[in-house]
Structures are given as C-alpha cells and as structure tokens.
Amino acid sequence: MRVKYENPPGTAPAQGNYSHAGITPDGKLAFFAGQLAVGSNGEVVGKGDFAAQFAQVFQNLGDVLKGLGASYPNVVKFTTYIAHSQDIEKFMELRRNLFPKLFGAGNYPPNTLLVVDRLVKEDFLFEVEAVVALPNNS
C-alpha cells in the first residue's frame, strides 16, 4: 500500500512541486500542505491585507476538504504560520468570528501558531496546514 497524493479539482494551484494532500494508505488521514492566499489563476490574493488573505486561505482549505469528501469538522489539527507578529491579534479576532461558522459552537481543533521570517513569497502574510480525518467513503 502506498501513500496517495491529491490535488483535487477546483482547488487553487500549488505554489511549487507538491500536492495539496497526502493520504495515508488506509485512507483515514490526510495531511494538507500549507494553504496560502492564492486565487484560481495562481495569483496572490489580498497583497498587504491580512483579513483578505485569511479569508482566501480558509476558502482554499475548504476547497481541498470538499475535494476529498470532507468538511471542517473533519480537521484534527491546524498549524498556522504568520509572517508578522503584529498580525496575531487580527488572526485571533478573525478566527473567533469564523470558527463558529465552520465548526459550530464549542471546542475547536488544536492549533500551533508560528511567527516566521517569511513565507514562500514575500506577499504572503498567512499560511495554514491541517491534519484531517477523512470520512469512510474517501
């Protein structure tokens, strides 16, 4: 049995030589590459606008989830990368507003938040990767 790599239809193009998701041979877990603020044509969305990039990143995550037959409640863990520490409070506020819509009221997936020197392109301010428990039909 081999690991399966997926770039589901309808997802933004990867920003390098990688796949959006790696799926374990048993089909139970998917490891998502960090999703960036990339539009359908590969362009950076929201240059200089953290809120716009946040929205695009979570749209892209949702697209990969949907492409694998999953949804946000299937997320086991997030790892978040922010290029500027001054955006942490914006991130916390945006997440506080978005997560009840994605997950309902209550507890949310674990998250590790890292502030990094930069992301793959200078214009990217925010990136999120995920570990996902795939539904049985995947």
N, C-alpha and C positions, 0 to 999 in steps of 0.2 A: 504494500500500500504506500502511496506517495502523497505528499502534501500537494494540494491543489491551489493554484494561483488564479485569482479572478480580477478582471476589470469589467464589472457589469455594464451592460448597455445603459445609456442615459446618465453616466457619471462624467464628471469633468476629467479632462486628460491628466494623466500623471505628469509630474514635472521632472521626470528622469526615467531611467531604465529600471522600473519596478512596477509591481502590481498594487492595486488598492487593497487587496485582501489575500492573506494566506490562510487556507482552511486545513485543519488537522485531518489526517487520513480517516478518522472515524466520523468526520463531518459535524462534530459537535461544537467546535470552537473556531472562530475566525479572529485573526489578528489584523487590524486595519492599519495601513500606513497613515502617517500624519496627513490629515486633510488640511488644505490651505484655501485661501480666498481666491479660487480660480474659477473663472466662468467657463461656459461650454466651449468657447473657442481657445481656451488656454491662456486668456488674458488675466492679469491681476485685477481683482475687483476691490474697489474701495481704497485706492492708494491714499495713505495718510489718515484713513478713517477707521478707527478700531471697531466701532459699532457695525459698520458695513462689512468689515472683514469677519467679525464674529458671526453675523447673520449668514454670510456665504459659506463659512466653514461648517456650520451646523446644517445648512441646506445640503452641502456636499456629503457630509456624514450620513444624512437621511437618505440621500440618493443611493449610496453604497449599501446601506442597510436594506432598503427596498429591493435593490437589485439582487440581494441574496435571500429574499423572502423573510427578512427580519424587520424589526422596528426598534425604536429607542428603548423600550422596556427589556430588550434582549442584551443591552450593554452591561457587561460585567465590570469594566473599569475604563477610565479615561486617563490619559497622560496629556497634559496641556503645556505648551511652550509659548511664552510671551517674550517678545524682543525688547520690551521696555518696562521696567519696574513701575513706572508711573501709570501703566495701564491696568495694574492689578485691581484697583478699586472699580474701574469700568467693567472689567471682566466679572467681578463678583456681582455687581448690580445687574448686568445683562443676564448672567446665569440665573440669578434669583428670579428674574422675570420670565425666563424661557423654560426652565426645567419643570415647573408645574404643568406647563402645556405639553411637554414631551413625555413626562413620566407620571403625571398626576400628583396629588398631594402626598407628602410623606418623605420617605428616605430616597436618596439618590445614589448613583454608583460612586464608588471611591474615585478620587481624582488625585493625581500627583501634579503639582504646579511647579514648573521650572522657568526661571528667567534666564534667557540665553543671550549671548553676544549678538547673534543674528540668525535668521532662518535662511533657507536655500537661496532666496533672492532678497535683496535689501528692502524691497517694497512690502514684503510680507511682515505683518505685525504679530500674527497669531496662528497657531497650528494645534490640532488635536488628533491624537491617535486613540484607538479603542481596542479592547478585547470584547468579543461578542459571543454569546451562547446562541448558536443557530437553532431555529426550530427543527423539529424532527423531519420535516419534508425537504430540507435543504440537501 
